[in-house]
Amino acid sequence: MGHVSATGGRDMSGRSIDARVSQRAFFGVSALLFTVSTAVTIVGGTSMSAMGEMPMPGGWTMSMAWMRMCGQTWPGVAASFLGMWVVMMVAMMLPSLVPMLWRYREAVGGTGETCLGWLTVLVGAGYFFVWTAFGMAVFPLGVALAALEMELPVLARAVPLAVGVIVLIAGALQFTAWKTRRLACCRNTPGRCLMLSANAATAWRHGLCLGLHCSYCCAGLTMILLVAGVMDLRVMAAVTAAIAVERLAPRGERMARVVGAGIVGAGVLLMARAVGLG
């Protein structure tokens, strides 16, 4: 009995050490990826700002992200935008994704460290594939809208008010039952993870599912990013903080409403300025 107990003790100790090493490796790689993506996003945003913006009727400026510069082709512009979009999404969403990935690892942790690492990568790849597809849809719409605004001064003059209205709607969305349900899907994933099989196809589908739920939950905040400055570092930082707070805070639903109150106030201010009251 003593021999069995000692062996069991060594096995449990060994598994505990392996778990700690796995945990440190996971969070270390996540921190490195976040640091690199944030640095690249800052460099890209800074270089975009250095290119300047186009003054538009109505007293606002249009980002060069939606325009083709001299010597560029539209496929090249699209590829540049999509690459920057993906890196930006990694920097913005990774703080909220890491806890979900860790819960997935805990649920399928008996598969071996090498297999577990690849499965985690597949979940993350599926998640960011959804955001990549969203960026692919956003770019042609943004380019088309920018072209219309340059051709129609009346439409361009309405943009500041339209931005205020969109921000106001996005803030109001934070108070809805729909938002509460979507946020619960993003926060309460352990039960779903426990029912997952440890294989590549399931990991990919789980990543897609997480990405879809996350994109629904972040719909209002993503709209703010798009209309207030898709490559504006200040807007990126504010949206990232809002997403992280409502996902990671102990009472996320209440924090979502606090964020919503701030957004509603910003929307009202933007609308007041647009009509000349601010």
Backbone as numpy.savetxt, mean C-alpha at the origin, in Angstrom:
# Nx Ny Nz CAx CAy CAz Cx Cy Cz
13.15 -43.14 31.28 12.33 -41.92 31.28 13.18 -40.67 31.28
14.28 -40.73 32.06 15.16 -39.56 32.09 15.78 -39.28 30.75
16.13 -40.39 30.02 16.73 -40.20 28.69 15.74 -39.57 27.72
14.50 -40.06 27.77 13.48 -39.52 26.87 13.21 -38.05 27.17
13.13 -37.72 28.45 12.86 -36.35 28.85 13.98 -35.41 28.41
15.21 -35.91 28.58 16.35 -35.07 28.18 16.36 -34.84 26.69
16.08 -35.92 25.94 16.06 -35.78 24.47 14.96 -34.84 24.03
13.76 -35.03 24.67 12.67 -34.13 24.35 13.01 -32.70 24.68
13.71 -32.51 25.81 14.11 -31.16 26.18 15.04 -30.56 25.15
15.97 -31.37 24.67 16.90 -30.86 23.65 16.16 -30.54 22.37
15.19 -31.40 22.00 14.42 -31.15 20.76 13.64 -29.85 20.87
12.98 -29.66 22.02 12.20 -28.44 22.19 13.10 -27.22 22.20
14.27 -27.37 22.85 15.21 -26.25 22.87 15.70 -25.93 21.46
15.98 -27.01 20.69 16.44 -26.79 19.32 15.38 -26.12 18.48
14.12 -26.55 18.62 13.05 -25.90 17.85 12.86 -24.45 18.27
13.03 -24.19 19.57 12.90 -22.81 20.04 13.98 -21.92 19.46
15.19 -22.45 19.42 16.29 -21.67 18.83 16.04 -21.44 17.35
15.61 -22.49 16.63 15.32 -22.35 15.20 14.22 -21.32 14.96
13.20 -21.33 15.84 12.11 -20.36 15.69 12.61 -18.94 15.87
13.49 -18.74 16.85 14.03 -17.39 17.06 14.87 -16.94 15.88
15.69 -17.86 15.35 16.52 -17.53 14.19 15.63 -17.19 13.00
14.56 -18.00 12.80 13.64 -17.75 11.70 12.95 -16.40 11.85
12.56 -16.09 13.08 11.89 -14.82 13.33 12.82 -13.65 13.04
14.05 -13.75 13.51 15.00 -12.66 13.26 15.30 -12.51 11.78
15.44 -13.63 11.08 15.72 -13.56 9.65 14.56 -12.92 8.90
13.33 -13.32 9.25 12.15 -12.78 8.58 12.04 -11.28 8.78
12.13 -10.83 10.02 11.99 -9.41 10.29 13.20 -8.63 9.78
14.37 -9.26 9.76 15.54 -8.59 9.21 15.41 -8.36 7.72
14.97 -9.38 6.99 14.77 -9.23 5.55 13.67 -8.22 5.26
12.59 -8.25 6.05 11.50 -7.30 5.86 11.98 -5.87 6.08
12.78 -5.67 7.13 13.31 -4.33 7.41 14.22 -3.85 6.29
15.04 -4.76 5.77 15.94 -4.39 4.67 15.14 -4.02 3.43
14.12 -4.82 3.11 13.29 -4.53 1.93 12.57 -3.21 2.09
12.07 -2.94 3.28 11.40 -1.66 3.53 12.37 -0.50 3.38
13.57 -0.65 3.92 14.57 0.42 3.85 14.95 0.72 2.40
15.21 -0.34 1.63 15.61 -0.16 0.24 14.48 0.47 -0.58
13.27 -0.06 -0.42 12.15 0.48 -1.20 11.84 1.92 -0.82
11.97 2.24 0.46 11.75 3.62 0.89 12.79 4.55 0.31
14.05 4.11 0.32 15.13 4.93 -0.23 14.93 5.17 -1.72
14.56 4.11 -2.45 14.35 4.26 -3.89 13.14 5.17 -4.15
12.10 5.05 -3.33 10.92 5.91 -3.48 11.28 7.37 -3.24
12.08 7.63 -2.22 12.49 9.01 -1.93 13.32 9.57 -3.08
14.24 8.77 -3.59 15.07 9.23 -4.72 14.20 9.51 -5.94
13.26 8.58 -6.23 12.39 8.78 -7.38 11.48 9.98 -7.22
10.92 10.14 -6.02 10.06 11.29 -5.78 10.81 12.60 -5.86
12.04 12.61 -5.36 12.86 13.81 -5.42 13.21 14.17 -6.86
13.57 13.15 -7.65 13.91 13.41 -9.06 12.68 13.88 -9.83
11.51 13.34 -9.49 10.28 13.78 -10.14 9.97 15.23 -9.79
10.19 15.59 -8.52 9.96 16.98 -8.10 10.92 17.93 -8.81
12.17 17.46 -9.03 13.16 18.31 -9.70 12.79 18.60 -11.14
11.95 17.74 -11.74 11.53 17.96 -13.11 10.51 19.08 -13.22
9.94 19.48 -12.07 8.95 20.54 -12.08 7.56 20.03 -12.40
6.59 20.92 -12.34 5.20 20.59 -12.65 4.63 21.63 -13.60
3.60 21.24 -14.31 3.02 22.14 -15.31 1.90 22.97 -14.68
2.02 24.30 -14.72 0.93 25.16 -14.21 -0.32 24.96 -15.06
-1.45 24.91 -14.37 -2.72 24.65 -15.05 -3.74 25.73 -14.70
-4.74 25.96 -15.57 -5.81 26.89 -15.22 -6.50 26.45 -13.92
-6.78 27.40 -13.07 -7.36 27.07 -11.78 -6.36 27.19 -10.65
-5.10 27.52 -10.98 -4.10 27.76 -9.95 -3.47 26.52 -9.36
-3.46 25.41 -10.08 -2.82 24.20 -9.58 -1.77 23.74 -10.58
-0.99 22.74 -10.22 0.06 22.23 -11.10 -0.12 20.74 -11.31
0.21 20.28 -12.51 0.06 18.88 -12.87 1.39 18.16 -12.77
1.38 16.98 -12.17 2.59 16.17 -12.04 3.08 15.71 -13.41
4.40 15.64 -13.55 4.98 15.17 -14.80 4.87 13.66 -14.95
4.37 12.97 -13.93 4.23 11.51 -14.02 3.27 11.10 -15.12
2.35 12.01 -15.49 1.36 11.68 -16.51 1.74 12.20 -17.89
2.96 12.67 -18.05 3.36 13.29 -19.32 4.57 12.59 -19.92
4.66 12.67 -21.24 5.82 12.13 -21.95 6.81 13.24 -22.20
8.03 13.03 -21.71 9.08 14.02 -21.89 9.73 13.85 -23.26
10.51 14.84 -23.64 11.20 14.81 -24.93 12.11 13.58 -25.02
11.97 12.82 -26.08 12.80 11.64 -26.28 12.23 10.37 -25.68
11.14 10.47 -24.92 10.53 9.29 -24.31 9.46 8.71 -25.23
9.24 7.41 -25.10 8.12 6.75 -25.76 7.07 6.43 -24.70
5.83 6.25 -25.13 4.78 5.94 -24.16 5.01 4.61 -23.45
5.49 3.56 -24.16 5.83 2.34 -23.41 6.91 2.58 -22.36
7.88 3.42 -22.68 8.92 3.74 -21.71 8.38 4.50 -20.52
7.48 5.45 -20.78 6.86 6.22 -19.69 6.03 5.28 -18.80
5.27 4.39 -19.45 4.43 3.45 -18.69 5.29 2.53 -17.83
6.40 2.03 -18.41 7.28 1.14 -17.65 7.91 1.87 -16.47
8.31 3.13 -16.69 8.90 3.92 -15.61 7.90 4.16 -14.50
6.66 4.51 -14.89 5.62 4.74 -13.89 5.33 3.47 -13.11
5.20 2.35 -13.81 4.86 1.10 -13.14 5.96 0.66 -12.20
7.22 0.81 -12.62 8.32 0.46 -11.74 8.33 1.30 -10.48
8.10 2.59 -10.63 8.06 3.48 -9.47 6.85 3.17 -8.60
5.74 2.83 -9.23 4.52 2.50 -8.50 4.73 1.27 -7.62
5.35 0.23 -8.19 5.57 -1.01 -7.44 6.48 -0.76 -6.25
7.58 -0.04 -6.48 8.50 0.25 -5.38 7.81 1.08 -4.30
7.00 2.05 -4.73 6.26 2.89 -3.79 5.28 2.06 -2.97
4.57 1.13 -3.63 3.62 0.29 -2.92 4.30 -0.63 -1.91
5.48 -1.13 -2.26 6.23 -1.95 -1.30 6.56 -1.13 -0.07
7.06 0.09 -0.27 7.41 0.95 0.86 6.18 1.32 1.69
5.05 1.56 1.04 3.86 2.01 1.75 3.13 0.88 2.46
3.06 -0.29 1.82 2.21 -1.36 2.32 2.95 -2.39 3.17
4.27 -2.45 3.06 5.01 -3.49 3.78 4.82 -3.45 5.30
4.79 -2.26 5.93 4.56 -2.26 7.38 3.26 -2.94 7.78
2.22 -2.83 6.96 0.95 -3.48 7.26 0.94 -4.94 6.83
1.72 -5.29 5.82 1.74 -6.65 5.32 2.55 -7.59 6.21
3.61 -7.09 6.81 4.51 -7.96 7.59 3.77 -8.76 8.67
2.87 -8.16 9.47 2.16 -8.98 10.46 1.33 -10.09 9.83
0.73 -9.84 8.67 -0.07 -10.86 7.99 0.83 -11.98 7.49
2.00 -11.63 6.97 2.94 -12.65 6.53 3.44 -13.48 7.70
3.66 -12.84 8.83 4.14 -13.58 10.00 3.08 -14.56 10.51
1.82 -14.15 10.49 0.75 -15.07 10.90 0.67 -16.25 9.94
0.90 -15.99 8.65 0.91 -17.08 7.68 2.06 -18.04 7.99
3.23 -17.52 8.28 4.39 -18.37 8.60 4.12 -19.21 9.84
3.48 -18.63 10.83 3.17 -19.39 12.04 2.18 -20.52 11.75
1.25 -20.26 10.83 0.22 -21.27 10.53 0.79 -22.45 9.77
1.78 -22.21 8.90 2.34 -23.30 8.08 3.80 -23.54 8.44
4.17 -23.24 9.67 5.57 -23.28 10.08 6.18 -24.65 10.15
5.40 -25.74 10.03 5.97 -27.08 10.12 6.49 -27.61 8.80
6.66 -26.75 7.79 7.04 -27.22 6.46 8.54 -27.23 6.22
9.33 -26.75 7.15 10.77 -26.62 6.91 11.12 -25.21 6.51
12.28 -24.73 6.96 12.61 -23.32 6.81 12.75 -22.89 5.35
13.41 -23.71 4.52 13.60 -23.33 3.12 12.28 -23.23 2.40
11.44 -24.24 2.56 10.11 -24.23 1.93 9.27 -23.07 2.47
9.34 -22.84 3.76 8.55 -21.76 4.37 8.96 -20.41 3.80
10.25 -20.21 3.60 10.72 -18.95 3.03 10.16 -18.71 1.64
10.17 -19.73 0.79 9.65 -19.57 -0.57 8.15 -19.37 -0.57
7.45 -20.07 0.32 6.01 -19.88 0.41 5.67 -18.45 0.84
6.44 -17.91 1.78 6.22 -16.54 2.22 6.47 -15.56 1.08
7.50 -15.81 0.29 7.79 -14.97 -0.88 6.62 -15.01 -1.86
6.04 -16.19 -2.07 4.91 -16.32 -2.98 3.69 -15.55 -2.48
3.44 -15.61 -1.17 2.33 -14.83 -0.61 2.56 -13.34 -0.87
3.78 -12.86 -0.59 4.09 -11.45 -0.82 4.00 -11.09 -2.30
4.45 -12.00 -3.18 4.39 -11.72 -4.62 2.94 -11.63 -5.08
2.08 -12.52 -4.58 0.67 -12.45 -4.94 0.03 -11.16 -4.47
0.39 -10.76 -3.25 -0.14 -9.52 -2.69 0.23 -8.32 -3.55
1.51 -8.19 -3.91 1.94 -7.02 -4.67 1.58 -7.14 -6.15
1.26 -8.35 -6.62 0.75 -8.48 -7.98 -0.57 -7.73 -8.13
-1.41 -7.81 -7.09 -2.68 -7.09 -7.12 -2.44 -5.59 -7.23
-1.51 -5.07 -6.44 -1.21 -3.64 -6.50 -0.55 -3.25 -7.82
0.23 -4.17 -8.41 0.82 -3.91 -9.72 -0.26 -3.80 -10.79
-1.23 -4.72 -10.74 -2.35 -4.66 -11.69 -3.13 -3.36 -11.52
-3.29 -2.93 -10.29 -3.99 -1.66 -10.04 -3.22 -0.51 -10.68
-1.89 -0.51 -10.53 -1.07 0.54 -11.15 -1.16 0.51 -12.67
-1.25 -0.68 -13.25 -1.38 -0.80 -14.70 -2.70 -0.21 -15.18
-3.74 -0.29 -14.36 -5.03 0.30 -14.72 -5.03 1.80 -14.50
-4.31 2.25 -13.47 -4.30 3.67 -13.12 -3.60 4.51 -14.17
-2.49 4.02 -14.71 -1.66 4.85 -15.59 -2.41 5.34 -16.83
-3.03 4.47 -17.64 -3.73 5.00 -18.83 -4.88 5.94 -18.47
-5.55 5.67 -17.36 -6.62 6.58 -16.94 -6.05 7.95 -16.56
-4.93 7.95 -15.85 -4.30 9.21 -15.47 -3.81 10.00 -16.67
-3.23 9.29 -17.64 -2.74 9.95 -18.85 -3.91 10.54 -19.64
-4.99 9.78 -19.78 -6.15 10.27 -20.53 -6.77 11.48 -19.85
-6.88 11.44 -18.53 -7.46 12.57 -17.81 -6.56 13.80 -17.91
-5.25 13.59 -17.83 -4.31 14.71 -17.97 -4.42 15.35 -19.34
-4.58 14.53 -20.38 -4.73 15.07 -21.74 -6.00 15.90 -21.87
-7.08 15.43 -21.27 -8.33 16.19 -21.31 -8.20 17.51 -20.57
-7.53 17.49 -19.44 -7.36 18.71 -18.65 -6.52 19.74 -19.40
-5.55 19.29 -20.18 -4.72 20.22 -20.96 -5.49 20.78 -22.16
-6.42 20.00 -22.69 -7.18 20.44 -23.86 -8.39 21.28 -23.48
-8.94 21.06 -22.29 -10.18 21.74 -21.87 -9.92 22.58 -20.63
-9.66 23.87 -20.80 -9.40 24.74 -19.64 -10.53 24.73 -18.61
-11.77 24.58 -19.07 -12.90 24.55 -18.14 -12.78 23.36 -17.19
-12.40 22.22 -17.74 -12.20 21.02 -16.91 -11.04 21.22 -15.96
-9.96 21.83 -16.44 -8.79 22.06 -15.60 -9.12 22.96 -14.41
-9.95 23.99 -14.65 -10.30 24.90 -13.57 -11.17 24.22 -12.50
-11.83 23.14 -12.87 -12.68 22.44 -11.92 -11.90 21.44 -11.06
-10.64 21.19 -11.40 -9.87 20.16 -10.70 -9.70 20.44 -9.20
-9.32 21.66 -8.78 -9.15 21.87 -7.33 -10.40 21.54 -6.52
-11.57 21.94 -7.03 -12.81 21.63 -6.32 -13.07 20.12 -6.35
-12.81 19.49 -7.50 -13.02 18.04 -7.61 -12.12 17.28 -6.64
-10.88 17.73 -6.49 -9.96 17.10 -5.54 -10.51 17.19 -4.12
-11.01 18.37 -3.76 -11.59 18.55 -2.44 -12.77 17.62 -2.20
-13.62 17.47 -3.22 -14.79 16.60 -3.10 -14.36 15.14 -2.93
-13.37 14.72 -3.71 -12.88 13.33 -3.62 -12.27 13.07 -2.25
-11.48 14.01 -1.75 -10.88 13.85 -0.42 -11.97 13.77 0.64
-12.99 14.61 0.51 -14.11 14.59 1.46 -14.83 13.24 1.44
-15.08 12.71 0.25 -15.73 11.40 0.12 -14.87 10.30 0.72
-13.56 10.38 0.45 -12.65 9.38 1.01 -12.66 9.42 2.53
-12.75 10.61 3.10 -12.83 10.72 4.56 -14.13 10.16 5.10
-15.24 10.45 4.42 -16.53 9.93 4.86 -16.57 8.41 4.78
-15.86 7.83 3.81 -15.83 6.38 3.65 -15.25 5.69 4.88
-14.39 6.39 5.61 -13.77 5.81 6.80 -14.78 5.51 7.91
-15.94 6.13 7.85 -16.96 5.96 8.90 -18.01 4.91 8.55
-17.92 4.31 7.38 -18.97 3.41 6.92 -18.78 1.99 7.45
-19.90 1.24 7.48 -19.84 -0.17 7.85 -19.03 -0.97 6.83
-19.08 -0.55 5.58 -18.28 -1.21 4.53 -16.79 -1.15 4.88
-16.32 0.02 5.29 -14.92 0.17 5.68 -14.60 -0.71 6.88
-15.50 -0.77 7.85 -15.27 -1.59 9.04 -15.13 -3.06 8.67
-15.96 -3.54 7.76 -15.87 -4.94 7.33 -14.58 -5.21 6.58
-14.21 -4.31 5.70 -12.97 -4.50 4.93 -11.75 -4.46 5.86
-11.77 -3.57 6.83 -10.65 -3.48 7.77 -10.55 -4.74 8.62
-11.70 -5.29 9.00 -11.70 -6.53 9.78 -11.10 -7.67 8.99
-11.35 -7.71 7.69 -10.76 -8.76 6.84 -9.23 -8.66 6.82
-8.72 -7.43 6.84 -7.26 -7.24 6.80 -6.61 -7.51 8.16
-7.33 -7.24 9.24 -6.75 -7.38 10.58 -6.90 -8.79 11.14
-7.99 -9.47 10.82 -8.29 -10.76 11.45 -8.05 -11.91 10.49
-6.78 -12.17 10.17 -6.45 -13.23 9.22 -6.01 -14.55 9.86
-5.75 -14.66 11.17 -5.22 -15.92 11.69 -6.11 -17.12 11.41
-7.41 -16.98 11.54 -8.30 -18.11 11.32 -8.19 -18.66 9.91
-8.10 -17.78 8.90 -7.96 -18.24 7.53 -6.63 -18.92 7.32
-5.57 -18.40 7.94 -4.25 -18.99 7.77 -4.20 -20.42 8.29
-4.92 -20.69 9.38 -4.88 -22.01 9.98 -5.49 -23.07 9.07
-6.28 -22.66 8.09 -6.92 -23.61 7.20 -6.17 -23.75 5.88
-5.01 -23.12 5.73 -4.29 -23.13 4.47 -3.37 -24.33 4.35
-3.25 -24.84 3.13 -2.28 -25.91 2.84 -0.93 -25.28 2.54
0.12 -25.99 2.88 1.47 -25.48 2.68 1.97 -25.87 1.30
1.42 -25.24 0.26 1.90 -25.48 -1.10 1.90 -24.17 -1.87
2.59 -24.18 -3.01 2.83 -22.94 -3.75 1.54 -22.32 -4.27
0.64 -23.15 -4.81 -0.60 -22.61 -5.38 -1.45 -21.94 -4.31
-1.53 -22.57 -3.14 -2.32 -21.99 -2.05 -1.68 -20.71 -1.55
-0.35 -20.68 -1.47 0.35 -19.47 -1.02 0.09 -18.31 -1.98
0.15 -18.58 -3.28 -0.10 -17.54 -4.28 -1.54 -17.02 -4.17
-2.50 -17.94 -4.05 -3.90 -17.52 -3.93 -4.13 -16.74 -2.64
-3.46 -17.14 -1.57 -3.60 -16.41 -0.31 -3.06 -14.99 -0.45
-1.94 -14.84 -1.15 -1.39 -13.51 -1.39 -2.33 -12.65 -2.22
-2.94 -13.25 -3.26 -3.92 -12.52 -4.07 -5.11 -12.08 -3.22
-5.57 -12.99 -2.36 -6.71 -12.68 -1.50 -6.38 -11.53 -0.55
-5.20 -11.57 0.05 -4.77 -10.48 0.93 -4.69 -9.17 0.17
-4.14 -9.23 -1.06 -4.00 -8.02 -1.86 -5.34 -7.42 -2.23
-6.31 -8.27 -2.59 -7.63 -7.77 -2.95 -8.32 -7.14 -1.75
-8.30 -7.83 -0.60 -8.91 -7.26 0.60 -8.25 -5.93 0.96
-6.93 -5.88 0.84 -6.19 -4.67 1.20 -6.53 -3.53 0.24
-6.62 -3.82 -1.05 -6.94 -2.77 -2.02 -8.35 -2.23 -1.79
-9.29 -3.11 -1.42 -10.63 -2.63 -1.10 -10.59 -1.72 0.13
-9.89 -2.19 1.17 -9.82 -1.44 2.43 -9.17 -0.07 2.23
-8.18 -0.02 1.33 -7.41 1.21 1.12 -7.95 2.05 -0.03
-9.13 1.73 -0.54 -9.63 2.41 -1.73 -9.68 3.92 -1.55
-10.24 4.37 -0.42 -10.34 5.81 -0.19 -8.99 6.47 -0.03
-8.11 5.86 0.74 -6.78 6.43 0.95 -5.96 6.42 -0.33
-6.14 5.38 -1.17 -5.43 5.34 -2.44 -5.92 6.44 -3.37
-7.22 6.73 -3.35 -7.74 7.82 -4.17 -7.13 9.16 -3.74
-6.94 9.34 -2.44 -6.30 10.57 -1.97 -4.89 10.66 -2.54
-4.16 9.54 -2.51 -2.80 9.53 -3.06 -2.80 9.92 -4.53
-3.76 9.40 -5.28 -3.79 9.66 -6.72 -4.15 11.10 -7.05
-5.12 11.68 -6.32 -5.57 13.03 -6.68 -4.74 14.12 -6.00
-4.12 13.80 -4.86 -3.36 14.84 -4.14 -1.90 14.87 -4.53
-1.41 13.83 -5.19 -0.02 13.84 -5.62 0.59 12.46 -5.58
0.46 11.72 -6.71 0.86 10.32 -6.72 2.35 10.14 -6.45
3.17 11.13 -6.76 4.61 11.04 -6.51 5.06 12.07 -5.48
4.13 12.61 -4.71 4.44 13.59 -3.67 4.82 12.83 -2.39
6.05 13.02 -1.93 6.55 12.27 -0.78 5.76 12.57 0.48
5.28 13.81 0.64 4.51 14.15 1.84 3.17 13.41 1.85
2.53 13.34 0.69 1.25 12.63 0.61 1.48 11.14 0.84
2.54 10.59 0.25 2.87 9.18 0.46 3.05 8.87 1.94
3.80 9.72 2.63 4.07 9.50 4.05 2.79 9.56 4.87
1.93 10.51 4.56 0.67 10.66 5.30 -0.24 9.46 5.07
-0.36 9.01 3.83 -1.21 7.85 3.52 -0.64 6.59 4.15
0.68 6.42 4.08 1.32 5.25 4.70 1.04 5.21 6.20
1.18 6.35 6.86 0.92 6.42 8.30 -0.54 6.09 8.62
-1.47 6.60 7.80 -2.89 6.33 8.03 -3.20 4.85 7.89
-2.65 4.22 6.85 -2.88 2.79 6.63 -2.30 1.97 7.77
-1.08 2.29 8.18 -0.42 1.53 9.25 -1.18 1.67 10.57
-1.64 2.86 10.88 -2.33 3.09 12.16 -3.62 2.29 12.24
-4.42 2.33 11.18 -5.71 1.63 11.24 -5.54 0.12 11.16
-4.41 -0.36 10.63 -4.17 -1.79 10.57 -3.53 -2.34 11.84
-2.62 -1.57 12.44 -1.78 -2.10 13.50 -2.18 -1.65 14.90
-2.92 -0.56 15.01 -3.32 -0.07 16.34 -4.28 -1.06 16.99
-4.26 -1.14 18.33 -5.15 -2.09 19.03 -6.62 -1.92 18.68
-7.09 -0.70 18.52 -8.50 -0.45 18.16 -8.53 0.21 16.78
-8.32 -0.62 15.78 -8.18 -0.10 14.43 -9.40 0.61 13.90
-10.61 0.11 14.25 -11.83 0.74 13.76 -11.95 2.18 14.27
-11.61 2.38 15.54 -11.65 3.73 16.09 -10.60 4.61 15.42
-9.41 4.08 15.20 -8.36 4.86 14.55 -8.74 5.20 13.12
-9.45 4.29 12.44 -9.91 4.59 11.08 -10.84 5.80 11.08
-11.67 5.90 12.10 -12.57 7.06 12.19 -11.81 8.34 12.53
-10.79 8.21 13.37 -9.96 9.38 13.67 -9.27 9.87 12.39
-8.73 8.93 11.64 -8.12 9.28 10.35 -9.16 9.91 9.43
-10.37 9.34 9.42 -11.43 9.87 8.58 -11.81 11.30 8.94
-11.82 11.60 10.24 -12.15 12.97 10.67 -11.12 13.96 10.13
-9.85 13.56 10.20 -8.81 14.44 9.66 -8.93 14.63 8.16
-9.27 13.55 7.45 -9.41 13.64 6.00 -10.62 14.50 5.62
-11.72 14.35 6.34 -12.89 15.18 6.07 -12.55 16.65 6.25
-11.82 16.96 7.33 -11.41 18.34 7.54 -10.55 18.87 6.41
-9.62 18.02 5.93 -8.77 18.43 4.81 -9.60 18.65 3.55
-10.60 17.78 3.32 -11.45 17.93 2.15 -12.24 19.23 2.18
-12.79 19.55 3.35 -13.54 20.80 3.49 -12.63 21.99 3.23
-11.41 21.95 3.75 -10.45 23.05 3.55 -10.11 23.21 2.07
-9.88 22.08 1.40 -9.55 22.14 -0.04 -10.71 22.71 -0.85
-11.91 22.32 -0.51 -13.08 22.84 -1.22 -13.26 24.34 -0.96
-13.02 24.77 0.27 -13.13 26.19 0.60 -12.12 27.01 -0.19
-10.92 26.51 -0.27 -9.89 27.21 -1.05 -10.26 27.25 -2.53
-10.83 26.15 -3.02 -11.18 26.09 -4.45 -12.23 27.12 -4.84
-13.16 27.39 -3.93 -14.22 28.35 -4.25 -13.90 29.76 -3.74
-12.68 29.92 -3.23 -12.24 31.24 -2.83 -12.62 31.67 -1.44
-12.96 30.69 -0.56 -13.34 31.02 0.81 -12.19 30.87 1.78
-11.10 30.21 1.32 -9.97 29.97 2.23 -8.83 30.93 1.98
